[in-house]
Structure formats: C-alpha cells, structure tokens
Amino acid sequence: MADVKEEVIRMVRAMPDNATVDDVMAELYFKMQVDAGLRELNEGKGIPHGEVERQMSKWLGR
C-alpha cells in the first residue's frame, strides 16, 4: 500500500501548482483505467488489432 501512496504523492507533486481537486481526481481516474487496461493485456484479454479494425469498419459503415 505504501507504494500506491508514494506513487500518488509523486503524481500530485508533478502536477502544476494551480491544479484543482478535480484535476487530481481526473488524473487518478485516468491512471486507474490505464492500469486496469494493462492488467487485462497482461492476462491475455486484449483484442487483436485486426479485430479492432474490423469492428471499427463495421461501426463506421465502411
């Protein structure tokens, strides 16, 4: 848990002095989402690039 706390402290210190609480919360949420995505990729739950292209073409009507 100390690692998480230290990481959050580093993140906040790296933000501009005029950062708001909303800015901090948005950054934390973004980091949580990225970390979750990376965990899924490491677990083999990712979607191959070709499949993404196929789905996007279908959604965009191409």
PyMOL commands that set and color helices and strands:
alter all, ss='L'
color gray80, all
select helices_A, chain A and resi 2-14+21-42+49-60
alter helices_A, ss='H'
color red, helices_A
deselect
rebuild
show_as cartoon
